[in-house]
Amino acid sequence: MTIYQVIRRPIVTEKGVQKKEDERTLCLEVSPEANKTQIRAAVEKLFKVKVESVRTVNNLGKLRRRGRFSGYRPDWKKAYVKLRAGQKVPEFAEV
């Protein structure tokens, strides 16, 4: 799996931007098949930083209805990547 298949996109929300500023933690949507070591290697190579820790969350797709038709949104995985002290946090969210 390439680094661009592991990391899908940054999650730019109020909570994600606040964690980035206060705790040096990046919030990313990643591939559901990716494990923590693949995520760590992809972030270190893509952003050229050192990673302290990686935490992951599996989000299940919600039931969505449109009239009498129903279906599920796709399942997805989120990763919180904490950078080591002294590392420059990449700027992908300009507020």
Protein Blocks (a to p, Z undefined) as FASTA:
>chain_A
ZZklmpmbdcddfklmmmmmmnopacddddfkbcfklmmmmmmmmnopadfbdcdddddd
ddddehjbccdddddddddddddehiacddfbcZZ
